[in-house]
Amino acid sequence: AGRFLHVPVTDVPACGAVRLDIVTAAESSARGGETARPAADDTVLENDHLRVTVDLREACISSIVDKATGREMVRQDAAVGFNGYVYDEYATAGAFNHQSSKTVADDSMHLLASRSTAPPAALVERTTDPTGQTVVYECAPAGTRRLRVRVHLPHHAARVDLENRIDKNATLTKESAFFAFPFALDDPAVHTEATGGVLGSDRESVPGSAAHMRAVRRWISLSDGTRHAALATADAPLVQLGGIAIPYAPYPQSLPRREPATVFSWVHNNIWDTNFPAQQAFDHVFRYSVAFSTAAEGDATHADELGVRTAAITGHPLVPVRARAAADADAPAQTRFLTLDDPRVRLVGVTVPESGTLMVRLQSVADAPLTCRLRTPFALARAVRTNYLGFATRDIAPEPDRAVPVDVPALGTAAVVLHLRPSGAGSTDGPSTRTDE
């Protein structure tokens, strides 16, 4: 079957490509082993930015220290540890239709039959490789056959990647499970990405909408003014903020105190009786990425930018493409086909409506209208401003440096159709600027 090459690839540009040439070596090189480390550090991960400590007794992350500031980013007196597992059982009966909307809860907690957290975990492995450092631990909490957690700290990144694999049996008992993420932030503004927009604890919401839970498109950002955190997930879109509500009206809180900087990821439940599975069995991985940064006082959009970038890493993984053409010494080592000059604007996607055209869809997380400039190395015959559906078109005149200015409304969307010249050639537009994906 040949050989498999595992190669770390760094500094891949956004909306671009890196060329890798596989050549025959003059002689075999020695295979690199794992980095040696003392046994005492088995539950500690550390890079240039973060120091992460895993607590096997509590089956959670007990500490994440920002090494640049020395600040602890995990709330130390939280009800549940960081990435800690919570399992609730309810006193309502399963397999009876249309009862969840008729059941009434109150502060007596009579509907909360039991609450469990994870027992002590066993260390499965601790590794270091060219991508980063990893700890894997496993336990068997209530409501599962097995919970296996993978904590990965990439080299040179202020980000922690988590994989929580739950293996569970089916049950008609009404149940819910959560993973907790208590951040050490002071009364933060919490923003959640929705489809086509951004909701927030400091923004108005539709009267009468659910106040105890939020549906998240890809990311959540938290900011107390200078410290920012982002939580991205591709697998668990339902969250509760600040506490865990009993899931029956009027949804009273079940924790002894509110934690405004804690996110509870609601990974599964069977409480809704209509058009919802009465019992659920699965073996599934719930993935999360957590990132941290600091910024100047009053930079309200920085946390949202962090959320966009964090979600892009896991939401749009690198795609390998086998290049069959002969090697060309003049081919660039890396290239980019699209750049945006404003980090508050996210590249949602690029499609090809017809031959010779590109439709670029954009979304802004800024609270005010803005103009971002789009650049491409391709020669353009025409640029057309439109919407996501391709309607309401009008021409855009490129600027002298060939940048295409695009007006994007506050927390809104825009699209541009680029008509390429038949040659498809053009010089690059000077220094590269970043995009989010």
C-alpha positions as a Markdown table, in Angstrom:
| # | Residue | x | y | z |
|---|---|---|---|---|
| 1 | Ala | 0.0 | 0.0 | 0.0 |
| 2 | Gly | 3.0 | 2.3 | -0.1 |
| 3 | Arg | 4.1 | 4.6 | 2.7 |
| 4 | Phe | 2.2 | 7.3 | 4.7 |
| 5 | Leu | 4.0 | 10.6 | 5.4 |
| 6 | His | 3.0 | 12.6 | 8.4 |
| 7 | Val | 4.3 | 16.2 | 7.9 |
| 8 | Pro | 3.4 | 19.3 | 9.9 |
| 9 | Val | 2.4 | 22.1 | 7.7 |
| 10 | Thr | 2.6 | 25.6 | 9.2 |
| 11 | Asp | 1.7 | 29.1 | 8.1 |
| 12 | Val | -0.9 | 28.1 | 5.5 |
| 13 | Pro | -2.4 | 31.4 | 4.2 |
| 14 | Ala | -6.1 | 32.1 | 4.4 |
| 15 | Cys | -7.9 | 31.5 | 1.1 |
| 16 | Gly | -4.7 | 30.0 | -0.3 |
| 17 | Ala | -2.5 | 27.0 | -0.7 |
| 18 | Val | 0.9 | 25.7 | 0.2 |
| 19 | Arg | 2.9 | 23.6 | -2.1 |
| 20 | Leu | 4.5 | 20.4 | -0.8 |
| 21 | Asp | 7.1 | 18.6 | -2.9 |
| 22 | Ile | 7.7 | 14.9 | -2.1 |
| 23 | Val | 11.1 | 13.9 | -3.3 |
| 24 | Thr | 13.3 | 10.9 | -2.9 |
| 25 | Ala | 15.9 | 11.5 | -0.2 |
| 26 | Ala | 19.5 | 10.5 | -0.7 |
| 27 | Glu | 19.3 | 8.3 | 2.4 |
| 28 | Ser | 16.6 | 7.5 | 5.0 |
| 29 | Ser | 16.5 | 10.0 | 7.9 |
| 30 | Ala | 16.0 | 8.9 | 11.4 |
| 31 | Arg | 12.4 | 8.9 | 12.6 |
| 32 | Gly | 11.9 | 11.6 | 15.3 |
| 33 | Gly | 10.5 | 10.4 | 18.6 |
| 34 | Glu | 8.3 | 12.2 | 21.1 |
| 35 | Thr | 9.8 | 15.0 | 23.1 |
| 36 | Ala | 11.1 | 13.8 | 26.5 |
| 37 | Arg | 9.3 | 15.2 | 29.5 |
| 38 | Pro | 9.2 | 14.4 | 33.3 |
| 39 | Ala | 6.4 | 12.2 | 34.6 |
| 40 | Ala | 5.3 | 15.0 | 36.9 |
| 41 | Asp | 4.2 | 17.0 | 33.8 |
| 42 | Asp | 1.8 | 14.3 | 32.5 |
| 43 | Thr | -1.2 | 16.5 | 33.2 |
| 44 | Val | 0.3 | 19.8 | 32.2 |
| 45 | Leu | 0.4 | 21.2 | 28.6 |
| 46 | Glu | 2.4 | 24.3 | 27.9 |
| 47 | Asn | 3.4 | 26.4 | 24.9 |
| 48 | Asp | 4.5 | 30.0 | 24.2 |
| 49 | His | 1.0 | 31.4 | 25.1 |
| 50 | Leu | -0.8 | 29.1 | 27.6 |
| 51 | Arg | -0.2 | 26.7 | 30.5 |
| 52 | Val | -3.0 | 24.2 | 30.7 |
| 53 | Thr | -3.5 | 21.9 | 33.8 |
| 54 | Val | -5.8 | 18.8 | 33.7 |
| 55 | Asp | -7.3 | 17.6 | 37.0 |
| 56 | Leu | -7.8 | 13.9 | 36.7 |
| 57 | Arg | -9.6 | 13.7 | 40.1 |
| 58 | Glu | -12.3 | 16.1 | 38.9 |
| 59 | Ala | -12.1 | 15.0 | 35.2 |
| 60 | Cys | -11.8 | 18.5 | 33.9 |
| 61 | Ile | -9.3 | 21.3 | 33.1 |
| 62 | Ser | -8.5 | 23.0 | 36.4 |
| 63 | Ser | -6.4 | 25.9 | 35.0 |
| 64 | Ile | -5.5 | 27.8 | 31.9 |
| 65 | Val | -3.0 | 30.6 | 32.5 |
| 66 | Asp | -2.3 | 33.3 | 29.9 |
| 67 | Lys | 1.5 | 33.4 | 30.1 |
| 68 | Ala | 1.7 | 36.9 | 28.6 |
| 69 | Thr | -0.3 | 38.5 | 31.5 |
| 70 | Gly | -0.1 | 35.7 | 34.1 |
| 71 | Arg | -3.9 | 35.8 | 34.4 |
| 72 | Glu | -5.9 | 32.7 | 35.2 |
| 73 | Met | -8.6 | 32.2 | 32.5 |
| 74 | Val | -10.6 | 29.5 | 34.3 |
| 75 | Arg | -13.0 | 30.5 | 37.1 |
| 76 | Gln | -11.6 | 28.8 | 40.2 |
| 77 | Asp | -14.8 | 28.7 | 42.3 |
| 78 | Ala | -17.1 | 27.5 | 39.5 |
| 79 | Ala | -19.8 | 25.0 | 40.3 |
| 80 | Val | -18.4 | 22.7 | 37.6 |
| 81 | Gly | -14.8 | 22.6 | 36.2 |
| 82 | Phe | -13.7 | 23.7 | 32.8 |
| 83 | Asn | -14.9 | 21.1 | 30.2 |
| 84 | Gly | -16.5 | 19.3 | 33.1 |
| 85 | Tyr | -19.4 | 16.9 | 32.5 |
| 86 | Val | -22.8 | 17.3 | 34.1 |
| 87 | Tyr | -25.7 | 14.8 | 33.8 |
| 88 | Asp | -29.2 | 15.6 | 34.9 |
| 89 | Glu | -32.2 | 13.3 | 35.3 |
| 90 | Tyr | -35.8 | 14.6 | 35.6 |
| 91 | Ala | -38.7 | 13.3 | 37.5 |
| 92 | Thr | -41.1 | 13.5 | 34.5 |
| 93 | Ala | -42.1 | 10.3 | 32.8 |
| 94 | Gly | -40.8 | 9.3 | 29.4 |
| 95 | Ala | -42.9 | 7.8 | 26.5 |
| 96 | Phe | -45.9 | 10.1 | 27.2 |
| 97 | Asn | -46.6 | 12.5 | 24.3 |
| 98 | His | -47.2 | 16.2 | 24.7 |
| 99 | Gln | -46.3 | 16.4 | 28.4 |
| 100 | Ser | -43.2 | 18.7 | 28.3 |
| 101 | Ser | -45.2 | 21.8 | 27.4 |
| 102 | Lys | -47.7 | 21.1 | 30.2 |
| 103 | Thr | -45.3 | 20.5 | 33.0 |
| 104 | Val | -44.6 | 23.4 | 35.4 |
| 105 | Ala | -41.3 | 23.8 | 37.4 |
| 106 | Asp | -40.6 | 26.0 | 40.4 |
| 107 | Asp | -37.7 | 26.9 | 42.7 |
| 108 | Ser | -38.3 | 23.7 | 44.8 |
| 109 | Met | -36.4 | 21.7 | 42.2 |
| 110 | His | -38.9 | 18.8 | 42.5 |
| 111 | Leu | -38.5 | 18.0 | 38.8 |
| 112 | Leu | -34.7 | 17.6 | 39.1 |
| 113 | Ala | -34.4 | 13.9 | 40.1 |
| 114 | Ser | -30.7 | 13.7 | 40.1 |
| 115 | Arg | -27.5 | 15.6 | 39.1 |
| 116 | Ser | -24.1 | 13.9 | 38.6 |
| 117 | Thr | -20.7 | 15.1 | 37.5 |
| 118 | Ala | -17.8 | 13.0 | 36.2 |
| 119 | Pro | -16.0 | 10.7 | 38.6 |
| 120 | Pro | -12.1 | 10.6 | 38.7 |
| 121 | Ala | -10.6 | 9.8 | 35.4 |
| 122 | Ala | -7.7 | 7.6 | 34.3 |
| 123 | Leu | -4.9 | 9.0 | 32.2 |
| 124 | Val | -4.8 | 7.1 | 28.9 |
| 125 | Glu | -1.9 | 8.8 | 27.2 |
| 126 | Arg | 0.2 | 12.0 | 27.1 |
| 127 | Thr | 2.0 | 12.7 | 23.8 |
| 128 | Thr | 4.0 | 15.5 | 22.2 |
| 129 | Asp | 4.3 | 15.6 | 18.4 |
| 130 | Pro | 5.0 | 18.2 | 15.7 |
| 131 | Thr | 1.4 | 19.6 | 16.0 |
| 132 | Gly | 1.4 | 20.1 | 19.7 |
| 133 | Gln | 0.9 | 18.4 | 23.1 |
| 134 | Thr | -2.0 | 16.1 | 24.0 |
| 135 | Val | -3.5 | 14.6 | 27.1 |
| 136 | Val | -6.2 | 11.9 | 26.8 |
| 137 | Tyr | -8.2 | 10.7 | 29.8 |
| 138 | Glu | -11.2 | 8.5 | 30.3 |
| 139 | Cys | -14.0 | 7.9 | 32.9 |
| 140 | Ala | -17.5 | 6.4 | 33.1 |
| 141 | Pro | -19.9 | 9.1 | 34.3 |
| 142 | Ala | -23.6 | 8.6 | 35.0 |
| 143 | Gly | -25.6 | 8.4 | 31.8 |
| 144 | Thr | -22.7 | 7.0 | 29.7 |
| 145 | Arg | -20.9 | 3.8 | 29.1 |
| 146 | Arg | -17.7 | 5.8 | 28.6 |
| 147 | Leu | -16.5 | 9.4 | 28.3 |
| 148 | Arg | -13.1 | 9.9 | 26.7 |
| 149 | Val | -11.6 | 13.4 | 26.5 |
| 150 | Arg | -8.8 | 14.6 | 24.3 |
| 151 | Val | -7.1 | 17.9 | 25.3 |
| 152 | His | -4.8 | 19.3 | 22.6 |
| 153 | Leu | -2.6 | 22.4 | 22.9 |
| 154 | Pro | -1.2 | 23.3 | 19.5 |
| 155 | His | 2.3 | 24.7 | 19.3 |
| 156 | His | 2.5 | 28.5 | 19.2 |
| 157 | Ala | -1.2 | 29.1 | 19.6 |
| 158 | Ala | -3.3 | 30.6 | 22.4 |
| 159 | Arg | -6.0 | 27.9 | 21.7 |
| 160 | Val | -7.0 | 24.6 | 23.3 |
| 161 | Asp | -8.8 | 22.0 | 21.2 |
| 162 | Leu | -11.1 | 19.5 | 22.9 |
| 163 | Glu | -12.7 | 16.3 | 21.8 |
| 164 | Asn | -15.3 | 14.8 | 24.2 |
| 165 | Arg | -16.4 | 11.3 | 23.1 |
| 166 | Ile | -19.6 | 10.1 | 24.7 |
| 167 | Asp | -20.7 | 6.5 | 24.4 |
| 168 | Lys | -24.2 | 6.0 | 25.9 |
| 169 | Asn | -27.1 | 3.6 | 26.0 |
| 170 | Ala | -30.7 | 4.5 | 25.2 |
| 171 | Thr | -33.1 | 5.3 | 28.1 |
| 172 | Leu | -36.6 | 6.5 | 28.4 |
| 173 | Thr | -35.6 | 8.4 | 31.6 |
| 174 | Lys | -35.8 | 12.1 | 30.9 |
| 175 | Glu | -32.2 | 13.3 | 30.8 |
| 176 | Ser | -29.8 | 16.0 | 29.8 |
| 177 | Ala | -26.0 | 16.3 | 29.6 |
| 178 | Phe | -23.8 | 19.4 | 29.5 |
| 179 | Phe | -20.1 | 20.4 | 29.3 |
| 180 | Ala | -19.2 | 23.5 | 31.3 |
| 181 | Phe | -16.9 | 26.2 | 30.3 |
| 182 | Pro | -16.4 | 28.7 | 33.3 |
| 183 | Phe | -14.3 | 31.6 | 32.2 |
| 184 | Ala | -12.6 | 34.0 | 34.7 |
| 185 | Leu | -14.1 | 37.2 | 33.3 |
| 186 | Asp | -15.8 | 40.0 | 35.2 |
| 187 | Asp | -19.5 | 40.4 | 34.1 |
| 188 | Pro | -18.6 | 39.9 | 30.4 |
| 189 | Ala | -20.6 | 40.8 | 27.3 |
| 190 | Val | -21.5 | 37.5 | 25.7 |
| 191 | His | -22.2 | 37.3 | 22.0 |
| 192 | Thr | -23.4 | 34.2 | 20.1 |
| 193 | Glu | -23.3 | 33.8 | 16.4 |
| 194 | Ala | -26.7 | 33.2 | 14.9 |
| 195 | Thr | -27.6 | 32.5 | 11.3 |
| 196 | Gly | -26.8 | 35.7 | 9.4 |
| 197 | Gly | -26.1 | 37.8 | 12.6 |
| 198 | Val | -24.8 | 38.1 | 16.1 |
| 199 | Leu | -26.9 | 38.0 | 19.3 |
| 200 | Gly | -25.6 | 39.4 | 22.6 |
| 201 | Ser | -26.3 | 39.9 | 26.3 |
| 202 | Asp | -25.8 | 43.6 | 25.6 |
| 203 | Arg | -28.2 | 43.7 | 22.6 |
| 204 | Glu | -31.9 | 43.6 | 22.2 |
| 205 | Ser | -33.7 | 40.3 | 21.5 |
| 206 | Val | -37.1 | 39.4 | 20.2 |
| 207 | Pro | -39.7 | 39.8 | 23.1 |
| 208 | Gly | -40.9 | 36.4 | 24.3 |
| 209 | Ser | -38.0 | 34.4 | 22.9 |
| 210 | Ala | -36.3 | 31.8 | 25.0 |
| 211 | Ala | -34.2 | 33.4 | 27.6 |
| 212 | His | -32.7 | 30.3 | 29.2 |
| 213 | Met | -31.0 | 28.9 | 26.0 |
| 214 | Arg | -29.4 | 29.9 | 22.8 |
| 215 | Ala | -28.8 | 28.2 | 19.5 |
| 216 | Val | -25.3 | 28.9 | 18.3 |
| 217 | Arg | -24.2 | 28.8 | 14.7 |
| 218 | Arg | -20.5 | 28.3 | 15.3 |
| 219 | Trp | -19.0 | 30.4 | 18.1 |
| 220 | Ile | -19.5 | 32.3 | 21.3 |
| 221 | Ser | -17.4 | 35.3 | 22.4 |
| 222 | Leu | -17.0 | 36.7 | 25.9 |
| 223 | Ser | -15.3 | 40.0 | 26.8 |
| 224 | Asp | -15.0 | 42.0 | 30.0 |
| 225 | Gly | -13.3 | 44.9 | 28.1 |
| 226 | Thr | -9.7 | 43.9 | 28.0 |
| 227 | Arg | -9.8 | 40.1 | 28.3 |
| 228 | His | -11.5 | 38.1 | 25.6 |
| 229 | Ala | -12.4 | 34.4 | 25.2 |
| 230 | Ala | -14.0 | 32.5 | 22.4 |
| 231 | Leu | -15.7 | 29.1 | 22.3 |
| 232 | Ala | -16.3 | 27.4 | 19.0 |
| 233 | Thr | -18.1 | 24.1 | 18.3 |
| 234 | Ala | -19.2 | 22.3 | 15.3 |
| 235 | Asp | -21.2 | 19.6 | 17.0 |
| 236 | Ala | -23.3 | 21.0 | 19.9 |
| 237 | Pro | -25.2 | 24.2 | 18.9 |
| 238 | Leu | -27.4 | 24.5 | 22.0 |
| 239 | Val | -26.0 | 26.4 | 25.0 |
| 240 | Gln | -27.2 | 27.9 | 28.3 |
| 241 | Leu | -25.4 | 31.0 | 29.6 |
| 242 | Gly | -24.7 | 31.6 | 33.3 |
| 243 | Gly | -26.4 | 28.5 | 34.7 |
| 244 | Ile | -28.5 | 25.4 | 34.0 |
| 245 | Ala | -32.2 | 25.9 | 33.9 |
| 246 | Ile | -34.8 | 23.2 | 34.7 |
| 247 | Pro | -36.2 | 22.6 | 31.2 |
| 248 | Tyr | -39.8 | 23.2 | 32.1 |
| 249 | Ala | -41.6 | 26.5 | 32.3 |
| 250 | Pro | -40.8 | 29.0 | 33.7 |
| 251 | Tyr | -37.3 | 27.5 | 33.5 |
| 252 | Pro | -35.9 | 28.2 | 37.0 |
| 253 | Gln | -32.2 | 28.2 | 37.5 |
| 254 | Ser | -30.8 | 25.1 | 39.3 |
| 255 | Leu | -27.4 | 26.3 | 40.4 |
| 256 | Pro | -26.8 | 28.0 | 43.7 |
| 257 | Arg | -25.5 | 31.2 | 42.0 |
| 258 | Arg | -25.3 | 32.7 | 38.6 |
| 259 | Glu | -22.0 | 32.6 | 36.8 |
| 260 | Pro | -22.2 | 35.2 | 34.0 |
| 261 | Ala | -19.0 | 34.0 | 32.3 |
| 262 | Thr | -19.9 | 30.3 | 32.2 |
| 263 | Val | -21.2 | 28.6 | 29.1 |
| 264 | Phe | -23.0 | 25.3 | 29.5 |
| 265 | Ser | -22.9 | 23.3 | 26.2 |
| 266 | Trp | -26.2 | 21.3 | 26.1 |
| 267 | Val | -25.0 | 18.2 | 24.2 |
| 268 | His | -28.1 | 16.0 | 24.4 |
| 269 | Asn | -31.6 | 15.7 | 25.9 |
| 270 | Asn | -34.8 | 13.8 | 25.4 |
| 271 | Ile | -37.2 | 16.1 | 27.3 |
| 272 | Trp | -39.3 | 17.4 | 24.3 |
| 273 | Asp | -42.1 | 15.0 | 23.6 |
| 274 | Thr | -43.2 | 16.1 | 20.2 |
| 275 | Asn | -41.2 | 15.3 | 17.0 |
| 276 | Phe | -38.1 | 14.4 | 19.1 |
| 277 | Pro | -36.5 | 11.0 | 20.0 |
| 278 | Ala | -37.9 | 9.6 | 23.3 |
| 279 | Gln | -34.6 | 7.8 | 23.9 |
| 280 | Gln | -31.1 | 8.4 | 22.4 |
| 281 | Ala | -28.1 | 6.1 | 22.1 |
| 282 | Phe | -25.0 | 7.1 | 20.4 |
| 283 | Asp | -21.2 | 7.0 | 20.3 |
| 284 | His | -20.3 | 10.6 | 19.2 |
| 285 | Val | -17.5 | 13.1 | 19.5 |
| 286 | Phe | -18.3 | 16.7 | 20.5 |
| 287 | Arg | -15.5 | 19.0 | 19.5 |
| 288 | Tyr | -14.7 | 22.4 | 20.9 |
| 289 | Ser | -12.0 | 25.0 | 20.5 |
| 290 | Val | -11.3 | 27.6 | 23.1 |
| 291 | Ala | -9.1 | 30.7 | 22.4 |
| 292 | Phe | -8.0 | 33.7 | 24.4 |
| 293 | Ser | -6.6 | 37.2 | 23.7 |
| 294 | Thr | -6.2 | 40.6 | 25.2 |
| 295 | Ala | -6.9 | 44.0 | 23.6 |
| 296 | Ala | -7.2 | 47.7 | 24.3 |
| 297 | Glu | -9.9 | 48.9 | 26.6 |
| 298 | Gly | -13.2 | 49.4 | 24.7 |
| 299 | Asp | -12.4 | 47.3 | 21.7 |
| 300 | Ala | -15.8 | 45.7 | 21.6 |
| 301 | Thr | -15.5 | 43.8 | 18.3 |
| 302 | His | -12.1 | 42.1 | 19.1 |
| 303 | Ala | -13.8 | 39.2 | 20.9 |
| 304 | Asp | -16.1 | 38.6 | 18.0 |
| 305 | Glu | -13.2 | 38.6 | 15.6 |
| 306 | Leu | -11.5 | 36.0 | 17.9 |
| 307 | Gly | -14.7 | 33.9 | 17.7 |
| 308 | Val | -14.7 | 34.1 | 13.9 |
| 309 | Arg | -11.1 | 33.1 | 13.6 |
| 310 | Thr | -11.4 | 30.2 | 16.1 |
| 311 | Ala | -14.4 | 28.8 | 14.4 |
| 312 | Ala | -12.7 | 29.0 | 11.0 |
| 313 | Ile | -9.9 | 26.7 | 12.1 |
| 314 | Thr | -12.2 | 23.8 | 13.0 |
| 315 | Gly | -15.1 | 24.6 | 10.7 |
| 316 | His | -12.9 | 24.8 | 7.5 |
| 317 | Pro | -10.0 | 22.3 | 7.9 |
| 318 | Leu | -7.2 | 22.1 | 5.4 |
| 319 | Val | -8.0 | 20.0 | 2.3 |
| 320 | Pro | -5.1 | 18.1 | 0.6 |
| 321 | Val | -5.1 | 18.1 | -3.2 |
| 322 | Arg | -2.8 | 15.9 | -5.2 |
| 323 | Ala | -1.1 | 17.9 | -7.9 |
| 324 | Arg | -0.4 | 15.7 | -10.9 |
| 325 | Ala | 1.5 | 18.2 | -13.0 |
| 326 | Ala | 5.3 | 18.1 | -13.4 |
| 327 | Ala | 7.3 | 20.0 | -10.8 |
| 328 | Asp | 8.0 | 23.6 | -11.8 |
| 329 | Ala | 10.8 | 25.5 | -10.2 |
| 330 | Asp | 9.0 | 28.8 | -10.8 |
| 331 | Ala | 5.8 | 27.7 | -9.0 |
| 332 | Pro | 5.3 | 29.7 | -5.8 |
| 333 | Ala | 5.7 | 27.9 | -2.5 |
| 334 | Gln | 2.4 | 29.4 | -1.4 |
| 335 | Thr | -0.3 | 31.5 | -2.9 |
| 336 | Arg | -3.6 | 33.3 | -2.1 |
| 337 | Phe | -6.6 | 33.9 | -4.4 |
| 338 | Leu | -8.6 | 36.3 | -2.2 |
| 339 | Thr | -7.8 | 38.8 | 0.6 |
| 340 | Leu | -9.9 | 41.1 | 2.7 |
| 341 | Asp | -8.5 | 44.1 | 4.6 |
| 342 | Asp | -10.9 | 44.3 | 7.5 |
| 343 | Pro | -10.8 | 41.5 | 10.2 |
| 344 | Arg | -14.4 | 42.3 | 11.2 |
| 345 | Val | -15.6 | 40.9 | 7.9 |
| 346 | Arg | -15.8 | 37.1 | 7.4 |
| 347 | Leu | -15.6 | 35.3 | 4.1 |
| 348 | Val | -18.6 | 33.1 | 4.2 |
| 349 | Gly | -18.0 | 31.3 | 0.9 |
| 350 | Val | -16.9 | 31.5 | -2.7 |
| 351 | Thr | -18.9 | 29.8 | -5.5 |
| 352 | Val | -18.7 | 29.7 | -9.3 |
| 353 | Pro | -22.1 | 30.7 | -10.7 |
| 354 | Glu | -20.9 | 30.2 | -14.2 |
| 355 | Ser | -17.6 | 29.9 | -16.1 |
| 356 | Gly | -15.4 | 32.9 | -15.6 |
| 357 | Thr | -17.2 | 34.3 | -12.5 |
| 358 | Leu | -16.7 | 34.1 | -8.8 |
| 359 | Met | -19.4 | 34.9 | -6.2 |
| 360 | Val | -17.9 | 36.1 | -2.9 |
| 361 | Arg | -20.3 | 36.1 | 0.1 |
| 362 | Leu | -19.3 | 38.3 | 3.1 |
| 363 | Gln | -20.6 | 38.9 | 6.6 |
| 364 | Ser | -19.7 | 41.7 | 9.1 |
| 365 | Val | -19.6 | 41.4 | 12.9 |
| 366 | Ala | -19.2 | 45.1 | 13.3 |
| 367 | Asp | -21.8 | 47.3 | 15.0 |
| 368 | Ala | -21.5 | 50.0 | 12.3 |
| 369 | Pro | -21.5 | 50.0 | 8.5 |
| 370 | Leu | -18.1 | 49.6 | 7.0 |
| 371 | Thr | -16.3 | 49.4 | 3.7 |
| 372 | Cys | -13.8 | 46.5 | 3.2 |
| 373 | Arg | -11.5 | 46.1 | 0.3 |
| 374 | Leu | -11.3 | 42.8 | -1.6 |
| 375 | Arg | -8.3 | 41.9 | -3.6 |
| 376 | Thr | -7.5 | 39.0 | -5.9 |
| 377 | Pro | -4.5 | 38.2 | -8.1 |
| 378 | Phe | -6.8 | 37.3 | -11.0 |
| 379 | Ala | -7.4 | 39.9 | -13.7 |
| 380 | Leu | -10.9 | 41.4 | -13.4 |
| 381 | Ala | -13.2 | 42.5 | -16.2 |
| 382 | Arg | -16.0 | 43.6 | -13.9 |
| 383 | Ala | -17.1 | 43.6 | -10.3 |
| 384 | Val | -20.8 | 43.6 | -9.4 |
| 385 | Arg | -22.3 | 44.2 | -5.9 |
| 386 | Thr | -25.2 | 41.9 | -5.2 |
| 387 | Asn | -26.9 | 40.0 | -2.3 |
| 388 | Tyr | -26.5 | 36.3 | -1.3 |
| 389 | Leu | -29.2 | 35.3 | -3.9 |
| 390 | Gly | -27.6 | 37.3 | -6.7 |
| 391 | Phe | -30.3 | 39.9 | -7.0 |
| 392 | Ala | -30.2 | 43.8 | -6.8 |
| 393 | Thr | -27.0 | 44.1 | -8.8 |
| 394 | Arg | -24.9 | 47.2 | -9.4 |
| 395 | Asp | -21.4 | 47.7 | -10.8 |
| 396 | Ile | -18.5 | 48.5 | -8.5 |
| 397 | Ala | -15.6 | 50.5 | -9.8 |
| 398 | Pro | -12.2 | 49.1 | -8.6 |
| 399 | Glu | -9.8 | 51.5 | -6.9 |
| 400 | Pro | -6.5 | 52.5 | -8.5 |
| 401 | Asp | -4.7 | 49.7 | -6.7 |
| 402 | Arg | -7.2 | 47.2 | -8.2 |
| 403 | Ala | -8.9 | 46.6 | -4.8 |
| 404 | Val | -12.7 | 46.2 | -5.0 |
| 405 | Pro | -14.5 | 48.3 | -2.3 |
| 406 | Val | -17.5 | 46.5 | -0.7 |
| 407 | Asp | -20.0 | 48.3 | 1.6 |
| 408 | Val | -21.3 | 46.0 | 4.3 |
| 409 | Pro | -24.1 | 47.0 | 6.6 |
| 410 | Ala | -23.8 | 46.7 | 10.4 |
| 411 | Leu | -24.0 | 43.1 | 11.4 |
| 412 | Gly | -25.1 | 42.4 | 7.9 |
| 413 | Thr | -24.2 | 40.6 | 4.7 |
| 414 | Ala | -23.0 | 41.4 | 1.2 |
| 415 | Ala | -21.9 | 39.6 | -1.9 |
| 416 | Val | -19.8 | 40.5 | -4.9 |
| 417 | Val | -19.6 | 38.8 | -8.3 |
| 418 | Leu | -16.2 | 39.0 | -9.9 |
| 419 | His | -16.1 | 38.6 | -13.7 |
| 420 | Leu | -12.6 | 37.3 | -14.7 |
| 421 | Arg | -10.9 | 38.2 | -17.9 |
| 422 | Pro | -10.6 | 35.3 | -20.3 |
| 423 | Ser | -6.9 | 35.0 | -19.8 |
| 424 | Gly | -7.4 | 34.4 | -16.0 |
| 425 | Ala | -4.0 | 35.9 | -15.4 |
| 426 | Gly | -2.9 | 38.9 | -13.4 |
| 427 | Ser | -0.2 | 40.0 | -11.0 |
| 428 | Thr | -0.6 | 39.8 | -7.3 |
| 429 | Asp | -1.8 | 42.9 | -5.5 |
| 430 | Gly | 1.2 | 43.7 | -3.3 |
| 431 | Pro | 1.4 | 42.6 | 0.3 |
| 432 | Ser | -1.0 | 40.0 | 1.5 |
| 433 | Thr | -3.8 | 40.9 | 3.9 |
| 434 | Arg | -5.6 | 38.5 | 6.1 |
| 435 | Thr | -9.0 | 36.8 | 5.8 |
| 436 | Asp | -10.8 | 34.8 | 8.4 |
| 437 | Glu | -11.2 | 31.6 | 6.4 |
